[in-house]
Every structure is written in C-alpha cells, then in structure tokens.
Amino acid sequence: MKPPAFQFYPADFLGGVATMSQAEIGAYILLLCEQWNHGSIPVQPDRQQNAAKGAVSDHVIAKFKRGADGEFRNERLEVERQKQADYREKQRLKGVASGIARAYAREPRFNHGSTTVQPSGQPKGNSLSSSSSTKLTKGGAALTGENKELADRFKKALGLQWVNDAGKWINRIKAETDKARRVVAEVESAIKEKRIKKTIAQYAEQQWKDFK
C-alpha cells in the first residue's frame, strides 16, 4: 500500500525556501507531491511545468537531484519515504512476534513431577511422563533439554529477527548442537562488548560460517 502522506516540518521547509518567490514555493510543493505519488518528478521540462502548474525555475529544480536511474528526486523526501517503510516493517515484525508469543503461550505445558499423562489410545505400558526433557514443539521442530535452552538464547539475542530465522537456527541446533552452543556464546559476548558493526542476525550468520 502506497503511503498517502509524508511528514512535513515547517521550520525546515521555511529555511529551505527562504530565498524563493511565492510562485517558486508553489511550484516546489507541487513537485514534491508529484514525487511522493509517482516516485520521481518528470525529466522533461514541459512535463515538469505541467506538474508544477507553471514555470519551474533553476532555483526550484536545484532541489531535485538526478539519480543513477536518470530520474529527478528530492533527497529529503526519499529519506522520509524510507523512514515510513522502516516503521511499517518494524510494526509488522512486532505483530508477527506478538502472534508467535500468544501461540506459544497457548501451547500445552506438562507439570513437572510424577504425574503421568496417558495419550488417547496409547497402551498403558507406554505412558508419557513429564520430566526435564519434556519436548517443546514450535514451528514443526521438537526441542528438548539443552536444545530448547539454546533456542531461547538465540531468540533473545536475535530479537525481532528471530521471527524470520527461527526455523533455520532450530534445525542447526538439532543437527550441530555443540557448534550452535559456541556460536550463541560468541554472539552474546559480542553484544555485551558492543563489537557488532552490522545486524546481530548477520553477525550470527557469519559466526556460523566461520566456526568449524
């Protein structure tokens, strides 16, 4: 969905048009609207004038830079567009994470102790007892004991990115538990010491490749 509006900062705008005439300011605003709706302003001068409903001076067109694709854009407006996109993606990930948390909270839990749970149709000799190795099933992957603890550590370290990467890391934990233990320990250490220069997910992925 295309965002219908962009943030407008009066103080910044007035500072940027301080030397423009009233007509130039009007043309500038109309061209900003044109860019917001279509991604750029026309390259051809006659189409620029049509979008601006009048003459477009050099003073006005200087507010729009030509990109590598040959299109003219106001750089500040594209920054605002990206900020909106980043915010929407952040809210989407929060929503997904919240949904996973609610689903996880609804999963059945087994009480620790001597209570025996008899699955329907299961012979009495094969009862399922609750213990410290009780299985947790999430996203189709069953984790037990230390593996579950490792998954929880990865989830805490990766934050929102866990939503996208959970399946990958769960499979790695199950297949190469010792390597996963060393990777998550390094990631936790790097977070604590503020050594990560990229995203935590990218750093974790690089450690997985580097660790043998």
C-alpha positions in Angstrom: 0.0 0.0 0.0 1.4 3.4 -1.0 1.5 5.8 1.9 -0.9 8.7 1.3 1.0 11.4 3.2 4.5 12.4 4.3 5.8 14.2 7.4 6.0 18.0 6.9 8.4 20.0 9.0 7.5 23.7 8.8 10.8 25.1 10.2 12.9 23.0 7.9 10.7 23.9 4.9 10.8 27.6 5.6 14.5 27.5 5.9 14.8 25.8 2.6 12.6 28.2 0.6 13.8 31.4 2.3 15.1 32.8 -1.0 12.3 31.6 -3.2 9.4 33.7 -4.5 5.8 32.8 -3.8 5.4 31.3 -7.3 8.6 29.2 -6.8 7.4 27.9 -3.5 4.1 26.8 -5.0 5.9 25.0 -7.8 8.2 23.3 -5.3 5.3 22.0 -3.2 3.5 20.7 -6.3 6.7 18.9 -7.5 7.2 17.3 -4.0 3.6 16.0 -4.2 4.3 14.7 -7.7 7.4 12.8 -6.5 5.6 11.4 -3.5 2.8 10.0 -5.6 4.9 8.7 -8.6 8.4 8.2 -7.1 10.1 11.0 -9.0 9.3 14.1 -11.0 9.3 14.3 -14.8 12.6 14.7 -16.6 11.2 16.7 -19.5 10.9 20.5 -18.7 7.5 20.8 -20.2 6.2 17.9 -18.1 7.8 19.5 -15.0 5.9 22.7 -15.8 2.7 20.8 -16.2 3.1 19.1 -12.8 4.0 22.4 -11.2 1.2 24.3 -12.9 3.6 26.9 -14.2 7.2 27.8 -14.7 9.9 25.8 -12.9 12.9 28.0 -12.2 16.5 26.8 -11.8 16.2 27.6 -8.2 13.3 25.1 -7.8 14.8 22.3 -9.9 18.0 22.5 -7.9 16.1 21.0 -5.1 15.8 17.7 -7.1 18.9 15.6 -7.8 19.3 13.3 -10.8 19.8 9.7 -9.7 21.7 6.8 -11.3 18.4 5.9 -13.0 18.2 9.3 -14.6 15.2 10.3 -12.6 14.9 13.6 -10.5 14.1 13.3 -6.8 14.3 15.4 -3.7 16.6 13.5 -1.4 15.0 14.6 1.8 11.6 13.4 0.6 13.0 9.9 -0.1 14.5 9.8 3.4 11.0 10.4 4.8 9.7 7.7 2.5 12.3 5.2 3.8 11.6 6.1 7.4 7.9 5.3 6.9 8.8 2.0 5.2 11.2 1.1 8.1 8.5 1.9 10.7 5.9 -0.2 8.9 8.3 -3.1 8.7 9.1 -2.8 12.4 5.5 -2.8 13.3 4.8 -5.8 11.1 7.6 -7.8 12.8 6.3 -6.7 16.2 2.9 -8.0 15.2 4.3 -11.3 14.0 6.4 -11.7 17.2 3.3 -11.0 19.3 1.3 -13.6 17.4 4.1 -16.2 17.9 4.2 -15.3 21.6 0.4 -15.7 22.0 0.5 -19.0 20.2 3.4 -20.2 22.3 1.5 -19.2 25.5 -1.4 -21.4 24.4 0.7 -24.5 23.9 0.1 -27.2 26.4 2.6 -27.5 29.3 3.4 -30.6 31.3 3.6 -30.3 35.0 7.0 -31.4 36.5 6.6 -34.2 38.9 5.3 -37.8 39.0 2.0 -37.1 37.2 1.6 -39.4 34.2 -0.2 -38.3 31.1 -1.9 -41.1 29.2 -2.3 -40.2 25.5 -5.6 -41.2 23.9 -5.5 -44.8 22.5 -2.0 -45.4 24.0 -1.4 -48.7 25.8 -0.8 -48.3 29.5 2.7 -49.7 29.3 3.8 -46.7 27.1 2.6 -43.7 29.2 4.3 -40.3 28.7 5.8 -38.9 31.9 6.7 -35.3 32.5 10.4 -34.6 33.1 13.2 -32.1 32.5 13.4 -33.4 28.9 9.8 -32.6 28.1 9.5 -31.7 24.4 8.6 -28.3 23.2 7.2 -28.2 19.7 7.4 -24.9 17.8 7.2 -24.3 14.1 7.2 -28.0 13.5 10.5 -28.6 15.2 10.7 -30.5 18.5 13.3 -29.3 21.0 14.3 -30.9 24.3 16.6 -30.1 27.2 19.7 -28.2 26.3 18.5 -27.6 22.7 15.5 -25.7 24.0 17.8 -23.6 26.2 20.0 -22.8 23.2 16.9 -21.8 21.1 15.8 -19.5 23.9 19.3 -17.9 23.9 19.3 -17.4 20.2 15.8 -15.9 20.3 16.8 -13.4 23.0 20.0 -12.5 21.1 18.3 -12.1 17.7 15.3 -10.2 18.9 12.7 -9.5 16.2 14.9 -11.2 13.6 14.2 -14.5 15.3 10.7 -14.3 13.7 12.3 -14.8 10.2 15.3 -17.0 11.2 13.8 -19.4 13.9 13.4 -22.4 11.6 16.9 -22.1 10.3 18.5 -21.9 13.8 16.3 -24.6 15.3 17.5 -27.0 12.6 21.1 -26.1 13.2 20.7 -26.5 16.9 19.3 -30.0 16.4 21.9 -31.0 13.8 25.0 -29.4 15.3 24.3 -28.7 19.0 28.0 -28.1 20.0 28.6 -25.6 17.2 25.3 -23.8 17.9 26.4 -23.5 21.6 29.7 -21.9 20.6 28.1 -19.6 18.1 25.4 -18.2 20.5 28.1 -17.8 23.2 30.1 -15.7 20.8 27.1 -13.6 19.8 26.1 -13.0 23.4 29.7 -11.9 24.2 29.8 -9.6 21.1 26.5 -8.0 22.1 27.8 -7.4 25.6 31.1 -5.9 24.5 29.4 -3.9 21.7 31.6 -5.4 19.0 28.9 -6.0 16.4 29.1 -3.5 13.5 26.3 -5.0 11.4 23.0 -6.5 12.4 23.0 -9.2 15.1 21.5 -11.7 12.6 24.2 -11.0 10.1 26.9 -11.4 12.8 25.4 -14.7 14.0 25.3 -16.0 10.4 28.9 -15.0 9.8 30.0 -16.8 13.1 28.2 -19.9 11.9 30.2 -19.9 8.7 33.4 -19.2 10.5 33.1 -21.8 13.2 34.1 -25.3 12.3 
